[in-house]
Amino acid sequence: MKIYYVYILKCKDDSYYIGITSNLTQRITEHNTGKDKGSYTYNKRPVILKWFAEFTDVNLAIQKEKQLKGWSRRKKQALIEEDWDKLVEFSKNYTEYGRQ
């Protein structure tokens, strides 16, 4: 059974990068070594793995990646910090907190 990972990296400039891979260790190494000069993380190295989830269904992994990419920075931080109350609060009060 193949495992897929959706992950959040924190970049040197404090931005977040969200991706999907079937080999998490190798992919983080690729981000940090600058394998792809055209990638988002190339000029934002080093990157640090902050969060990941495992999936056995690639379609669910892709769906989760797309969902997370649409989240505000605050919501991503709440997920990384496992602050479930804030995650719910930021989900319910989108108009109050915006996409920050």
Secondary structure, DSSP 4 states (H G I P E B T S, - for coil): ---EEEEEEE-TTS-EEEEEES-HHHHHHHHHHT--TTSTTGGG-S-EEEEEEEES-HHHHHHHHHHHHTS-HHHHHHHHTT-HHHHHHHHHTHHHHTT-
